[in-house]
Amino acid sequence: SSCYPQTNMLDFVFAVDDAVTWHMTNLLKNRSHYSFLKFFGPKKITTVQRYGAGIYYNTLVPCNGRMIKYGVISTDALIEDLFHWKTLYVAGRLQKPVKILAQNENSKLQAALVSNLKSAVTAAFLMLPESFSEEDLYMQIAGLSYSGDFRMIIGEDKSKVQNIVKPNVAHFQKLYSNILQDCPQVVYKHHLGRLEASILLLNSFKPSNPEGQFTQLMALPKTLQQKITALVNPPGKNRDVEEILLQVAHDPDCGFVVHQGRSG
């Protein structure tokens, strides 16, 4: 919460191993937080939670003199979204700086959190030009969970992405520095202190090197790969994902195809 003004509503997400038990306990302690669904009990609330993005929200909850909202998602659903971008709802939020208040020892969840950040960097690389600044990278990552290409969004939506990134560049750097330092596609020079010079992109997977682009496409989350293949695979043609992504890798508009898959 330290990243945002005190006037903003605080938004919490709780990942729970047993949603029925969690809602049962929470109904006893905080029944007023729930809508009319409280009359149907914890099992029904958990059933509703499974729909859509797999998260159930209680909103407009007064807490210590301010309003909060909180969502509840099962740990399994969270891990699925982090690895595969099934909905990118919570995974998209975790690609941006957040404050993790508490976390238990779950090695699969830890791996999923890192995988989500790596996937965000991979997708952003494919959609960015051959040369870009560190801020450009974070803008692209922050725009992943919005429909379409953030560079084509005007007015309020583009301002939202800018408002996420510009005040929080240091938080983005902390979140992504380890991944960028280990990334063979970039020379990360954070110590230079100038955003425009802090990432030097090597020409390793743009149109002049389709093999590099193919490697990046194969590293994308499963759901995004499926959306990309659905875009470019003609009806009636039975080709595997690898063959289709190889075709996309040779397409000069590869980055645009990835954008279309993300917004589809």
N, C-alpha and C positions, 0 to 999 in steps of 0.2 A: 504493500500500500504506500510505501514511501515514495514511489515514482510519481504519484498522482496528487492533485490538490485535495485538501481536506474537505472541500465542498462536494466532491464527487461521491456518488453512491459506491460503497465498497461491495465488491462482487467476489464471493467465495465459491470454491468448488471443493466438495468432499468426495474422495474416491474411497468406497467402502467395499469390503470383501463380501458382506452379507447384507444386502439392501433391505430385506424384510425385517431382520432384527434391528437394523439401524432406524428404520422408520417407526417401528414399534416403540422403541425407546424414546425417540424424538417426539412422537405423538403424546407420550405420557408427560414429557417435560415441556414441550412447546407446541401444544395443540393449536394455539391461535395462529401459528405461522402458516397453517395449511388452509387451502381453499375448501370447498364443499367435499372434496375427495376424502377429507378426514373421516367422514361418516361411513366410508366404504372400507376403511382399515388399511393396514400396511401392505397386505398382499396385492390389493387393487392398485395402490399407489406405485408399488414396484412394477406391476404390469404396465401401467401408464409410462413409467420411467423408461421402459425398454424401447418404446416407439421413437421414431425420428433419430435424434442424435444420441439417444441412450441416456439422457440426463433429465432429472426432474428438478424444477425450480420452485422455491418459495421466495416471493418478492415482497418488497415494501415492508420489511421487518425492522421495527425500531430496536436499536441496540446502542447503549451507551451514548444516547443523545444524538445519534445520526441514523440514517436509513441504510440498511444493507439488503442484499439478496444473496441466496446461496443455492447452489445446485448440487445434486447428489447423483453420482455415476458409479456403476460397479467397476471395480478394479479391472476385471476382465474386459469390459467394454472400452475402458480407457486405453488399455494396452493394445487392443485391436485397432483403435483409431490412431494411436501413435505410430504403430508399425505400418499400417496399410492405408491410412487416410480414408477410412470407410465413409466418414462424413466430414472430417477435418474441423468439426466444431470445437471440440476441446483441444485437439492436436494443434489447430491453428492458434488458439490462445496461448498454448505453451511454446509456440515459436517466438513469442514476444516476451519481454521481461515480466515476470510475475514473482511474487514473494511466496515461497514454499514455507508454510508455517510449521509443518510436521510431516515426517515421512518415515514409514516403517521399512524394515530391511526386506525388500522384495527385489531380487536380482533381475527378474524379468521386467519389472516396471522400470528399473534403472536403465536397463538396456534399451527399452522402448523410448524413454525420454531422450536418450542420446541419438537413437535412430531417427527420431522425428526431426531433430535439429539438423542432422546430416542430410536428410531428405529435403529439408527446406533450402539448404545451401545448394544442393544438386539441382533442384528445380529452378531456383533463382539464376544459377549460372547459365542454364540452358536458355533462359528467357532474356538475359541481358546481352548487350552488345559485347564486342571483344574487349573494349576498354570501359571501365566504370570505376566510380569511387566507392569507398566503403559505405557512405550514406546511401548511394544508389542500391547497393546490395541489401541493406536493411529495409529500404523502402519497398524493394521487390518482395522480400520475405514477408513484411507486414501486410502487403497486398495480396498474398497468396490465398487468404481465407475470404477475400472479397471476390465476387463474381467478376470475371473479365480481367482485362489488363489495366492496372492502376494508372498507367500513363494515358489511357483513353478515358478515364473517369474524370469528369470536371465537377467543379463546385464543391458541394459539401462532402461527398465521398472521398475525393482526393485530399481535401483538407483533413479528414479523419485520419488517413494514413500518415500524412505529414505530422499531424499532432501526436501520433503515437511515436514516431521515430525521432523527430528533431529534439524534443526535450530529454530523450532517453538514450541518446547515442552511447553514452558510457555504459549503460545497462546492457545494451545490445552487444557492445564489445566484450563485456564480461561473459555474456551468455555464449558467444560464438568464437572467442579467441582461440580456445584449445582446438576446435574443429578446423579453423582456418590455418592455424600453425601446422596441423598435420595434413593439410590438403595439398596434394601434389600440383594442383592447377594454379595455385597462387603463391606469390611471394608476399607474405604478410609482414608489413613494417609498421606496426602500431606505434613504435617509439618515435617515428617521424613527427607525430603530433598533428599533421595536416590530413584531414579526411581524404582529400583528393589524391593524396600520394600514398596513403597507407595500405592500399591493395594494388599490386601490379599483376594484372591478369596475364598469364601465359597463353599463347594461342594454341591450345591443346585439344579443344573439342568444338570449335566453331566450324562453319561450312568447309574450311580448308582441310579439316581433319575429321571426316565422318566417323572414323574408328573411335576417336575420343568421344564424340557425341553419342555413339552407340553404347559405349561403356556407361555414360551418364544416364542414358535412357533406361538401361537395364537395371540401374540402381534406384530408380524411382519406386515409390510405393505401389503396391499391386493395383489398387483401385484406380490410380491415375494412369497406369499403363493400360488398363482395360478401357478407360475412357478414350485414350489416344487411339488405341487400335480400332475401337468402334467408329471413330471419326474417319479413318483413312482406309478401312477395309471394305471393299464393295460388297453389297449383299450377295449371298450365294457363294462367295469365295471362302474356302475353308483353309485359312492359313494360321500358323501358330504365332504367338505373341512375338517371339524372337525375330521371325522373318519380317513381320510388319514394322517393328521398331528399327530394324536395319534399313528398311526403306525410308522411314522418317529421318534417320540419321543422315541420309544422303540428300534430304530435301533442304534447299536453301532457306525455306520458311520453317525449319524445325522448331525454333523458339515460339513462333506463332501457333504451331500445332499444339505445343505443350500448353500454351495459354488457353487455347480453345478447349483442350481436354480438362484443364483445371476449372474452367467456367461452365462446362457442360453439365 
